[in-house]
Amino acid sequence: MSNHLHLVIKLNPEEAAQWSAKEVLERWRCLFKGAPIVQRYAGGESLTPVEYEAVDICMESYRQRLQSLSCTGIVLLIFQY
């Protein structure tokens, strides 16, 4: 039985729903580079209002992915930020 691992995972979507946009993007960028517009935003570049909307859309997508029991969610739970 030394050839595998069992994990007990507790999801807390209520907590993840309370993360700020900045925290969601920081957590996501710990795992992935993020979309080019998110990279520009994280780099402190000035964005147009439409580009800020695009960042918000990406952020909400990232939040949903981080809340799910996907590989991304598991990695984040194991290595909590």
Phi and psi restraints in degrees (value plus and minus 20) as a CYANA .aco file:
   2 SER   PHI    -109.3   -69.3
   2 SER   PSI     -13.2    26.8
   3 ASN   PHI    -120.7   -80.7
   3 ASN   PSI      -7.1    32.9
   4 HIS   PHI    -173.2  -133.2
   4 HIS   PSI     154.5   194.5
   5 LEU   PHI    -157.5  -117.5
   5 LEU   PSI     119.1   159.1
   6 HIS   PHI    -129.0   -89.0
   6 HIS   PSI     115.6   155.6
   7 LEU   PHI    -138.2   -98.2
   7 LEU   PSI     119.9   159.9
   8 VAL   PHI    -128.3   -88.3
   8 VAL   PSI      99.5   139.5
   9 ILE   PHI    -139.2   -99.2
   9 ILE   PSI     111.7   151.7
  10 LYS   PHI    -134.3   -94.3
  10 LYS   PSI      96.9   136.9
  11 LEU   PHI    -107.0   -67.0
  11 LEU   PSI     123.7   163.7
  12 ASN   PHI    -152.3  -112.3
  12 ASN   PSI      55.0    95.0
  13 PRO   PHI     -83.9   -43.9
  13 PRO   PSI     -46.0    -6.0
  14 GLU   PHI     -84.4   -44.4
  14 GLU   PSI     -60.3   -20.3
  15 GLU   PHI     -87.0   -47.0
  15 GLU   PSI     -65.1   -25.1
  16 ALA   PHI     -82.8   -42.8
  16 ALA   PSI     -52.0   -12.0
  17 ALA   PHI     -87.3   -47.3
  17 ALA   PSI     -41.8    -1.8
  18 GLN   PHI    -109.7   -69.7
  18 GLN   PSI     -28.1    11.9
  19 TRP   PHI     -82.2   -42.2
  19 TRP   PSI     120.5   160.5
  20 SER   PHI     -90.6   -50.6
  20 SER   PSI     143.7   183.7
  21 ALA   PHI     -78.8   -38.8
  21 ALA   PSI     -60.5   -20.5
  22 LYS   PHI     -82.1   -42.1
  22 LYS   PSI     -62.4   -22.4
  23 GLU   PHI     -86.6   -46.6
  23 GLU   PSI     -60.5   -20.5
  24 VAL   PHI     -79.7   -39.7
  24 VAL   PSI     -68.3   -28.3
  25 LEU   PHI     -85.3   -45.3
  25 LEU   PSI     -57.7   -17.7
  26 GLU   PHI     -84.5   -44.5
  26 GLU   PSI     -64.3   -24.3
  27 ARG   PHI     -83.7   -43.7
  27 ARG   PSI     -63.7   -23.7
  28 TRP   PHI     -83.6   -43.6
  28 TRP   PSI     -62.9   -22.9
  29 ARG   PHI     -93.4   -53.4
  29 ARG   PSI     -31.8     8.2
  30 CYS   PHI     -89.7   -49.7
  30 CYS   PSI     -45.9    -5.9
  31 LEU   PHI    -122.2   -82.2
  31 LEU   PSI     -56.8   -16.8
  32 PHE   PHI    -157.1  -117.1
  32 PHE   PSI     141.8   181.8
  33 LYS   PHI     -90.0   -50.0
  33 LYS   PSI     -53.4   -13.4
  34 GLY   PHI      70.9   110.9
  34 GLY   PSI     146.9   186.9
  35 ALA   PHI     -82.3   -42.3
  35 ALA   PSI     133.9   173.9
  36 PRO   PHI     -74.1   -34.1
  36 PRO   PSI     -58.0   -18.0
  37 ILE   PHI     -86.4   -46.4
  37 ILE   PSI     -55.0   -15.0
  38 VAL   PHI     -89.7   -49.7
  38 VAL   PSI     -58.3   -18.3
  39 GLN   PHI     -82.2   -42.2
  39 GLN   PSI     -61.8   -21.8
  40 ARG   PHI     -84.3   -44.3
  40 ARG   PSI     -63.2   -23.2
  41 TYR   PHI     -81.2   -41.2
  41 TYR   PSI     -66.4   -26.4
  42 ALA   PHI     -86.0   -46.0
  42 ALA   PSI     -47.5    -7.5
  43 GLY   PHI    -100.7   -60.7
  43 GLY   PSI     -21.1    18.9
  44 GLY   PHI      65.6   105.6
  44 GLY   PSI      -8.0    32.0
  45 GLU   PHI     -89.9   -49.9
  45 GLU   PSI     130.8   170.8
  46 SER   PHI     -94.1   -54.1
  46 SER   PSI     115.9   155.9
  47 LEU   PHI    -142.5  -102.5
  47 LEU   PSI     135.6   175.6
  48 THR   PHI     -98.6   -58.6
  48 THR   PSI     144.3   184.3
  49 PRO   PHI     -76.3   -36.3
  49 PRO   PSI     -57.4   -17.4
  50 VAL   PHI     -86.5   -46.5
  50 VAL   PSI     -58.0   -18.0
  51 GLU   PHI     -87.7   -47.7
  51 GLU   PSI     -57.4   -17.4
  52 TYR   PHI     -82.8   -42.8
  52 TYR   PSI     -57.2   -17.2
  53 GLU   PHI     -83.0   -43.0
  53 GLU   PSI     -60.0   -20.0
  54 ALA   PHI     -83.4   -43.4
  54 ALA   PSI     -59.6   -19.6
  55 VAL   PHI     -83.2   -43.2
  55 VAL   PSI     -61.9   -21.9
  56 ASP   PHI     -81.9   -41.9
  56 ASP   PSI     -60.5   -20.5
  57 ILE   PHI     -84.4   -44.4
  57 ILE   PSI     -64.5   -24.5
  58 CYS   PHI     -80.6   -40.6
  58 CYS   PSI     -64.3   -24.3
  59 MET   PHI     -80.9   -40.9
  59 MET   PSI     -62.7   -22.7
  60 GLU   PHI     -86.5   -46.5
  60 GLU   PSI     -57.5   -17.5
  61 SER   PHI     -83.1   -43.1
  61 SER   PSI     -64.2   -24.2
  62 TYR   PHI     -83.4   -43.4
  62 TYR   PSI     -60.9   -20.9
  63 ARG   PHI     -79.7   -39.7
  63 ARG   PSI     -65.4   -25.4
  64 GLN   PHI     -83.3   -43.3
  64 GLN   PSI     -60.5   -20.5
  65 ARG   PHI     -87.2   -47.2
  65 ARG   PSI     -59.1   -19.1
  66 LEU   PHI     -90.2   -50.2
  66 LEU   PSI     -42.9    -2.9
  67 GLN   PHI    -103.7   -63.7
  67 GLN   PSI     -35.6     4.4
  68 SER   PHI    -106.6   -66.6
  68 SER   PSI     144.8   184.8
  69 LEU   PHI    -111.4   -71.4
  69 LEU   PSI      35.2    75.2
  70 SER   PHI    -118.9   -78.9
  70 SER   PSI     159.9   199.9
  71 CYS   PHI     -78.4   -38.4
  71 CYS   PSI     -60.0   -20.0
  72 THR   PHI     -80.5   -40.5
  72 THR   PSI     -66.0   -26.0
  73 GLY   PHI     -81.9   -41.9
  73 GLY   PSI     -60.5   -20.5
  74 ILE   PHI     -84.9   -44.9
  74 ILE   PSI     -65.8   -25.8
  75 VAL   PHI     -79.0   -39.0
  75 VAL   PSI     -62.6   -22.6
  76 LEU   PHI     -86.8   -46.8
  76 LEU   PSI     -56.6   -16.6
  77 LEU   PHI     -88.8   -48.8
  77 LEU   PSI     -57.7   -17.7
  78 ILE   PHI     -89.4   -49.4
  78 ILE   PSI     -63.6   -23.6
  79 PHE   PHI    -130.4   -90.4
  79 PHE   PSI      43.8    83.8
  80 GLN   PHI     -76.9   -36.9
  80 GLN   PSI     117.7   157.7
